[in-house]
Amino acid sequence: MFTPRKIADNYREMINSIGFYPSMLAVVFLLFAVFTMSIEYTEIVKTIKKYLSVVLVDSEENARTILSTLAGSIISLTVFSFSMVMIVLNSASASLSPRVVPGLITRKSHQMVLGFYLGSIIYSIIMLINIKQLDDNTVAIPALGVLFSLIFGLISLALFVYFIHSISKAIQVDNVLNDLFKHTKNVIQQIITRQQQHKIDNFPDFEHWYSIGSSTEGYFKGAHSDKLCAILAEHKIELYIVVNQGFFTVKGYPFLKCNHDLSQDPELLEKLLNCFIFYIEEYISDHYRYGLTQISEIAVKAMSPGINDPGTAVKAIDMLSILLIERLKISDTNYSLKHSDGSPLLYLHETSFDELLHDNFTPIRNYAKTDGYVMTNVLEAFKNILFIAHTNDSATKSLFNYLTAIVDDINEHISNQYDRKEVTNMLKAIVRISPEQGEQLLVRFKHQHENS
């Protein structure tokens, strides 16, 4: 039985497939081939052909040779291009992070190129089978169709050059990081803009709202907010999503709260639950924390013995610091507005700043704790965040709690005096931003080393 949720899941899986756009373009070329054959022998087209005779074929043998060559050549380009895609995905998974693979698969430009190849092949084959003997012993040659096939073949060659250039750039770590950074920052900026346009200071007391359990198990990824808010507005109710995006829920887990008791209205409850999305892949468009996670994992991968690229790790750390600074502008409770009076219908629990620090810097700290260069840059990243967040008491507290863990790791694993001097200088820079807490951190750093 196809429920609305299953239909939505199948639709999402289909549009995120590497074959979606190629399939759509293949259908477009097929329809264009049918259209071409339907007008090929009309009087107006015959008149046009007289003016294009220089570029039109006039013999059966030439037409078959051209079309066969084009179809075979483009098939070779397609095979090579698909092979390149698989190599890139395998390389990205091995050297960067498996989590970046869905983003590379769904890159529309590559899918469009592959779709154009498939469409050109289909078009050439249809033109080829329409070269046939007529009753009066003449041969019907779709000259206009052959011309279009030749044009598509030339365009395919140009697209092949573009494809090789693009696919070679796609695997470069700097380009991957820059794309992740820009995309993640844009998603954060969209949330900031929405909250600034409709600023809300007073939120309801969600503790007294009625809990709603999940009807399925899986990773919670978000909701169809437009459809959900339309239902909420129609029934004049409000919802609060308790869990973070990416949280794994089991059937019956209370991941929602409602300001009305819906236990006696199972039909409405089912309509609401069908608006929520559960799947495995992580797309930045769903939530900015997936972008942060992917950047963090690239940094960890760069520190692995097989790759050993601390420069990439440092660049990823700097990007994380900028994105976390942007995150400070977002309220911990997010919301979607659909009421005519501007009040929210749907409230979302944002991942806290403290959780983001833990989730993204803990893997880096564990893998790089013996590397003085990387750990110094981690301290510098925290110094930069503190420079912006020093007036935010909650964020400052989270930052110094985590800085304590960093200092403890440095004391335990880095004993070289030169590296420790660099760490000391960075801690002194933190003291200049937050004198009292920074001084305590500096004393802790020196005292633990003296005791050891």
Rosetta blueprint (number, residue, H / E / L):
1 M L
2 F L
3 T L
4 P H
5 R H
6 K H
7 I H
8 A H
9 D H
10 N H
11 Y H
12 R H
13 E H
14 M H
15 I H
16 N L
17 S L
18 I L
19 G L
20 F H
21 Y H
22 P H
23 S H
24 M H
25 L H
26 A H
27 V H
28 V H
29 F H
30 L H
31 L H
32 F H
33 A H
34 V H
35 F H
36 T H
37 M H
38 S H
39 I H
40 E L
41 Y L
42 T L
43 E H
44 I H
45 V H
46 K H
47 T H
48 I H
49 K H
50 K H
51 Y H
52 L L
53 S H
54 V H
55 V H
56 L L
57 V L
58 D L
59 S L
60 E H
61 E H
62 N H
63 A H
64 R H
65 T H
66 I H
67 L H
68 S H
69 T H
70 L H
71 A H
72 G H
73 S H
74 I H
75 I H
76 S H
77 L H
78 T H
79 V H
80 F H
81 S H
82 F H
83 S H
84 M H
85 V H
86 M H
87 I H
88 V H
89 L H
90 N H
91 S H
92 A H
93 S H
94 A H
95 S H
96 L L
97 S L
98 P H
99 R H
100 V H
101 V H
102 P H
103 G H
104 L H
105 I H
106 T L
107 R L
108 K H
109 S H
110 H H
111 Q H
112 M H
113 V H
114 L H
115 G H
116 F H
117 Y H
118 L H
119 G H
120 S H
121 I H
122 I H
123 Y H
124 S H
125 I H
126 I H
127 M H
128 L H
129 I H
130 N L
131 I L
132 K E
133 Q E
134 L L
135 D L
136 D L
137 N L
138 T L
139 V E
140 A E
141 I L
142 P L
143 A H
144 L H
145 G H
146 V H
147 L H
148 F H
149 S H
150 L H
151 I H
152 F H
153 G H
154 L H
155 I H
156 S H
157 L H
158 A H
159 L H
160 F H
161 V H
162 Y H
163 F H
164 I H
165 H H
166 S H
167 I H
168 S H
169 K H
170 A H
171 I L
172 Q L
173 V H
174 D H
175 N H
176 V H
177 L H
178 N H
179 D H
180 L H
181 F H
182 K H
183 H H
184 T H
185 K H
186 N H
187 V H
188 I H
189 Q H
190 Q H
191 I H
192 I H
193 T H
194 R H
195 Q H
196 Q H
197 Q H
198 H L
199 K L
200 I L
201 D L
202 N L
203 F L
204 P L
205 D L
206 F H
207 E H
208 H H
209 W L
210 Y E
211 S E
212 I E
213 G E
214 S L
215 S L
216 T L
217 E L
218 G E
219 Y E
220 F E
221 K E
222 G E
223 A E
224 H L
225 S H
226 D H
227 K H
228 L H
229 C H
230 A H
231 I H
232 L H
233 A H
234 E H
235 H H
236 K L
237 I L
238 E L
239 L E
240 Y E
241 I E
242 V L
243 V L
244 N L
245 Q L
246 G L
247 F L
248 F E
249 T E
250 V L
251 K L
252 G L
253 Y L
254 P E
255 F E
256 L E
257 K E
258 C E
259 N L
260 H L
261 D L
262 L L
263 S L
264 Q L
265 D L
266 P H
267 E H
268 L H
269 L H
270 E H
271 K H
272 L H
273 L H
274 N L
275 C L
276 F E
277 I E
278 F E
279 Y L
280 I L
281 E L
282 E L
283 Y L
284 I L
285 S L
286 D L
287 H L
288 Y H
289 R H
290 Y H
291 G H
292 L H
293 T H
294 Q H
295 I H
296 S H
297 E H
298 I H
299 A H
300 V H
301 K H
302 A H
303 M L
304 S L
305 P L
306 G L
307 I L
308 N L
309 D L
310 P H
311 G H
312 T H
313 A H
314 V H
315 K H
316 A H
317 I H
318 D H
319 M H
320 L H
321 S H
322 I H
323 L H
324 L H
325 I H
326 E H
327 R H
328 L L
329 K L
330 I L
331 S L
332 D L
333 T E
334 N E
335 Y E
336 S E
337 L E
338 K L
339 H L
340 S L
341 D L
342 G L
343 S L
344 P E
345 L E
346 L E
347 Y E
348 L E
349 H E
350 E L
351 T L
352 S L
353 F H
354 D H
355 E H
356 L H
357 L H
358 H H
359 D H
360 N H
361 F H
362 T H
363 P H
364 I H
365 R H
366 N H
367 Y H
368 A H
369 K L
370 T L
371 D L
372 G H
373 Y H
374 V H
375 M H
376 T H
377 N H
378 V H
379 L H
380 E H
381 A H
382 F H
383 K H
384 N H
385 I H
386 L H
387 F H
388 I H
389 A H
390 H L
391 T L
392 N L
393 D H
394 S H
395 A H
396 T H
397 K H
398 S H
399 L H
400 F H
401 N H
402 Y H
403 L H
404 T H
405 A H
406 I H
407 V H
408 D H
409 D H
410 I H
411 N H
412 E H
413 H H
414 I L
415 S L
416 N L
417 Q H
418 Y H
419 D H
420 R H
421 K H
422 E H
423 V H
424 T H
425 N H
426 M H
427 L H
428 K H
429 A H
430 I H
431 V H
432 R H
433 I H
434 S L
435 P H
436 E H
437 Q H
438 G H
439 E H
440 Q H
441 L H
442 L H
443 V H
444 R H
445 F H
446 K H
447 H H
448 Q H
449 H H
450 E H
451 N H
452 S L
